[in-house]
Structure formats: C-alpha cells, structure tokens
C-alpha cells in the first residue's frame, strides 16, 4: 500500500477513535495489503472469532509460520476475550 496513503488513513482512523484499526493499518498485517487484495476481518463481537483464530494458529503452526506471528494471534484472542462489548454469532 502507498506509505503516504496508509499513514493518512491511519491518522484519520486514530482521530476518529479507531485506534486498534489504525495500528493494524500502520504497523500490522493490514499495512502490507496490495491495493486490490481481498482480506477477511473478524471482530471482537463475533463469538466465533477466538475459535477461528485458534484454528488458524494450528494450521499456521503445521505450516511453520514464525513464532512471532503465532504470538500475535494469541494476543488477539486475549484482546477479544477481554473486550467488554456484547457478543453474538455472525449475522
């Protein structure tokens, strides 16, 4: 992604209160997206998100994904499980 555009978008998101999304865009995996690359998002309100991430971790471990990526996925599960918002199954 264009570095200037990415930083501008991250700044706008941060100013609007979307701090987690801004950080993912600027420093996380979203920062490496190609302009037309599809992606999939799991939200903290999704009751299935931790289970889906755990399945990804197992597949990633078998595929020898670096440990720091696995750790980041575990941190995401912890953040989702600690989020105080209401949870529901996907619509």
N, C-alpha and C positions, 0 to 999 in steps of 0.2 A: 504494500500500500504506500502511497505517496507520503513521505515522512511529514511534510508540512500539513497536509490534509489530516493525517492521523492526529497530530498534535492539536490542531484546531478543533477537531471533533471531540477529542478527549477533554480539552479545556471547556468546551460548551457543555458537555455532559457533566463534568465536575461542578460547574457553576449552577447547573440545574438540579444538583443533588444526587446524580447518578454516579457516586464515587467508585463503586465496585466495577461498574461497566467501563468507566473512564480508565481505571487502572488496567483492566483486561485489554482494552484497546491500545493503550500506550505501552504497556510493559508485558502483557500476557500473550496468549496464543492468538487473540484476535488481531494483534498488531501485525502479524505475518500473513494475513489474508490477501490473496490476489483480488483485484478489483471485481471480478465476476465469479469468485469462488463460492460455492454453496457452503453453508455451515448449519449446525444444529445447536440450539440453546436449551438448556434445562434450567428451570427457575427454582428458587427456594420453596415456593408454594406447592410444587409438584411432589406429592407423596412418593412417587416412584423414582425421583431423581437420585437419591442415595443408592438405591438398588441398581439403577442403570450405571452409575459411576463405578460401583463395586464390580459389576460385570466387565466394564471397560478396563479396570485395573487388572483383573485376572487375565484378560486377553492380552493386555499390554505386557504383563509380566512374562507370559509364554513367548511373546514376540521380542523379548529382550529390550524393551523400552527403557531408557535410562532411569535410574532410581529417582532423580530429582523430579521427573515428570509424574512418577507414581506418588511421590510425597505430596506434590501439588494437588493431585486428585484426592488424596486422603484429607488434606487441608480443606478442600472444597466441601467434602462430605461433612466435616466438622462444622464448617461455617453454615451449611444448610441446616444441619440438625440443631444448631444453636440459634438460628433465626427465629424471632418470636412471632412472626406473622402466621396467619391462618393457612392451613394446608388442605389441599383437596386432590382428588385424582384428576388426571388430564381431561379436558373438555372433549 
